[in-house]
Amino acid sequence: MGINHYFEMLSVLPPFQRLVGSLRQNSSLVYTQVIDEAVPFLIPTLMQETQRPILLICPTPDQSRRVHEQLRPGTMKKT
């Protein structure tokens, strides 16, 4: 099972669809909480679905560095 399968599975989940719907309504702020392990899957899928940039705020500088490393181009590839 390739990583693309996980992106596809995420994109059809009702909570994900609600989040995408909120973002498409041009709401100025949308808040959500996601477990750390899901962030590398959620952010690229969300950007692809909404065709918008995403501002991700982390509670600590260390967590920001980890997320940045996980989301760097080439770190995760859709296959």
Secondary structure by P-SEA (a helix, b strand, c coil): ccaaaaaaaaaacaaaaaaaaaaaacccbbbbbbccccccccaaaaaaaacbbbbbbbccaaaaaaaaaaacccccccc
